Amino acid sequence: MKVIVTVVEKIISEAHIDIPDGLNQSAIKQHIVDRYNTGEMSTDMNIFQVDFESISARIVQGQPDTNSISSEKEVIR
């Protein structure tokens, strides 16, 4: 029997970045969002915490050595 297991995790990453002095709260938020959106911050991100969200499994029935799946049944949710 073949079972496809899907695990959903919530990953919390942390980055230590320098921002200009003298910015108000709104400008700080915009600076961080801009760095994230341009991809500048993604290389600084380190996985800080991983939380388990859910797990599900589907039983796959069909011929074991082919890429086709004749039917699937969800068994865990």
Beta strands, then each sheet from edge to edge (+ up, - down):
strand 1: 2-14
strand 2: 46-61
strand 3: 71-76
sheet 1: 1+ 2- 3+
end
